[in-house]
Amino acid sequence: MSFHATPPAQWRRSTRCGASNGCVEVARLDDEAISVRDTEDVSARLAFGLAEWRAFTEAAKGGRFDRP
């Protein structure tokens, strides 16, 4: 039996982060999952399926989560 280790996630930081360390990072885990973490607590992660992630990003782009 051969073992193929999963390569480490390639985390990308939000372009809106600037010099601040209170940012969000995103990594594609595989062809079906996206993971999100806070740069201040990298041990806490959320995972989403691609359909969930697309729905979230489209809602964010559409202003659904903007503050009044």
Backbone bond lengths (Angstrom), bond angles and torsions (degrees), N, CA, C in turn:
res aa  C-N    CA-C-N  psi(-1)  N-CA   C-N-CA  omega(-1)  CA-C   N-CA-C  phi
1 M - - - 1.466 - - 1.527 108.41 -
2 S 1.313 116.66 130.74 1.459 119.64 177.99 1.522 109.55 -100.19
3 F 1.296 115.28 153.45 1.456 121.93 -179.43 1.514 108.00 -119.82
4 H 1.308 115.64 126.51 1.455 120.88 177.01 1.518 107.84 -114.97
5 A 1.304 116.66 109.71 1.466 121.08 -179.46 1.523 109.83 -69.69
6 T 1.303 115.70 144.33 1.455 120.89 174.93 1.518 108.46 -73.39
7 P 1.325 118.55 128.12 1.457 119.06 179.77 1.522 110.19 -64.06
8 P 1.324 117.22 152.09 1.465 119.04 179.48 1.522 111.29 -61.40
9 A 1.302 115.46 146.13 1.473 120.57 180.00 1.520 109.70 -64.69
10 Q 1.311 115.89 142.38 1.465 122.12 175.59 1.527 107.67 -97.44
11 W 1.313 116.48 97.47 1.460 121.84 -176.40 1.512 110.33 -78.29
12 R 1.338 115.65 136.26 1.463 122.67 176.19 1.513 108.43 -117.54
13 R 1.301 116.09 132.96 1.462 122.06 -179.70 1.520 109.99 -91.06
14 S 1.307 116.28 145.41 1.456 121.58 178.05 1.521 111.00 -56.33
15 T 1.323 116.45 137.96 1.460 120.13 177.79 1.525 111.58 -70.12
16 R 1.304 117.28 -16.43 1.465 120.96 179.07 1.520 112.68 -87.04
17 C 1.299 117.00 3.31 1.453 122.41 -176.79 1.521 112.81 -69.10
18 G 1.313 117.02 -42.95 1.462 120.42 -176.09 1.516 110.69 67.39
19 A 1.325 117.04 -141.38 1.466 121.95 -177.95 1.530 112.10 -85.77
20 S 1.312 117.09 -8.19 1.460 121.57 -178.39 1.518 110.97 -67.86
21 N 1.329 116.55 150.98 1.460 120.05 176.18 1.528 110.98 -99.52
22 G 1.314 118.95 -4.15 1.464 122.43 178.89 1.513 109.84 -87.93
23 C 1.314 116.98 70.50 1.453 122.08 -171.50 1.522 112.03 -121.91
24 V 1.303 113.84 174.95 1.460 121.86 176.03 1.523 107.76 -112.26
25 E 1.339 115.63 139.02 1.461 120.96 174.86 1.520 108.74 -122.65
26 V 1.321 115.50 147.66 1.464 121.87 -177.07 1.521 108.55 -128.50
27 A 1.337 116.22 141.83 1.468 120.65 175.92 1.517 108.95 -139.62
28 R 1.307 115.51 142.32 1.467 120.40 173.73 1.518 106.97 -87.50
29 L 1.332 116.49 119.12 1.459 120.65 -177.16 1.520 111.38 -79.37
30 D 1.309 116.35 -41.40 1.465 122.71 178.58 1.516 107.22 -162.48
31 D 1.314 117.80 -163.05 1.460 120.45 -177.91 1.525 113.46 -71.20
32 E 1.320 117.77 -8.04 1.464 120.19 -175.24 1.512 115.09 -128.90
33 A 1.339 118.82 5.64 1.463 119.19 -175.44 1.527 112.02 -144.91
34 I 1.330 114.39 143.09 1.464 124.06 175.62 1.524 106.99 -121.26
35 S 1.328 116.76 139.97 1.457 120.81 177.87 1.521 108.64 -118.82
36 V 1.325 116.53 145.27 1.458 123.49 -179.19 1.520 107.76 -128.54
37 R 1.343 116.08 139.53 1.462 120.03 177.00 1.522 109.54 -143.90
38 D 1.310 114.66 161.47 1.457 123.65 176.13 1.527 107.39 -94.64
39 T 1.321 118.28 133.59 1.461 119.93 -178.04 1.522 112.57 -65.53
40 E 1.328 117.77 -20.23 1.461 119.93 179.28 1.524 112.38 -83.26
41 D 1.322 118.60 -15.89 1.468 122.66 177.23 1.525 108.37 -145.41
42 V 1.330 116.48 79.64 1.456 120.71 -173.80 1.524 113.29 -70.26
43 S 1.333 117.35 -10.50 1.466 119.16 178.70 1.529 111.72 -78.91
44 A 1.323 117.30 -22.09 1.469 121.57 179.35 1.525 108.56 -92.50
45 R 1.327 115.82 116.98 1.461 120.60 -177.49 1.517 110.71 -131.83
46 L 1.310 115.44 150.02 1.459 122.47 172.54 1.514 107.85 -115.14
47 A 1.315 117.15 145.40 1.467 120.84 177.59 1.521 109.06 -122.87
48 F 1.328 115.84 141.31 1.455 122.33 -178.27 1.520 109.46 -132.60
49 G 1.317 115.49 147.56 1.457 120.33 169.80 1.517 108.31 -73.66
50 L 1.325 117.10 162.21 1.467 120.20 -177.23 1.525 113.09 -61.35
51 A 1.326 117.94 -39.07 1.471 119.99 179.43 1.527 110.72 -64.79
52 E 1.325 116.92 -40.86 1.475 120.73 177.50 1.527 110.36 -63.57
53 W 1.332 116.12 -44.03 1.458 120.70 -178.67 1.522 110.93 -63.50
54 R 1.316 116.79 -43.79 1.473 120.32 178.75 1.520 111.20 -62.46
55 A 1.320 117.27 -42.15 1.468 120.90 178.63 1.530 110.35 -61.83
56 F 1.326 116.89 -42.84 1.464 121.14 179.40 1.528 111.30 -64.45
57 T 1.335 117.49 -48.74 1.462 119.41 -177.13 1.527 111.86 -66.24
58 E 1.326 117.37 -36.31 1.471 119.64 176.73 1.528 110.65 -65.80
59 A 1.313 117.50 -40.83 1.470 121.12 177.88 1.522 110.15 -64.34
60 A 1.321 117.68 -41.59 1.466 121.43 179.09 1.530 110.63 -64.66
61 K 1.324 117.26 -44.25 1.466 121.23 177.61 1.522 111.57 -62.42
62 G 1.330 116.71 -32.36 1.450 121.78 -179.98 1.528 114.40 -80.82
63 G 1.343 116.87 -1.26 1.458 120.71 177.58 1.515 115.51 89.13
64 R 1.309 117.23 7.79 1.481 120.77 -176.21 1.526 112.82 -57.37
65 F 1.326 118.49 -32.49 1.458 121.69 -175.45 1.521 113.52 -105.53
66 D 1.321 116.67 9.15 1.462 119.96 178.95 1.521 110.72 -66.39
67 R 1.294 115.16 145.62 1.470 119.83 176.70 1.522 108.99 -79.69
68 P 1.321 116.12 147.50 1.483 118.65 178.84 1.511 112.12 -68.13
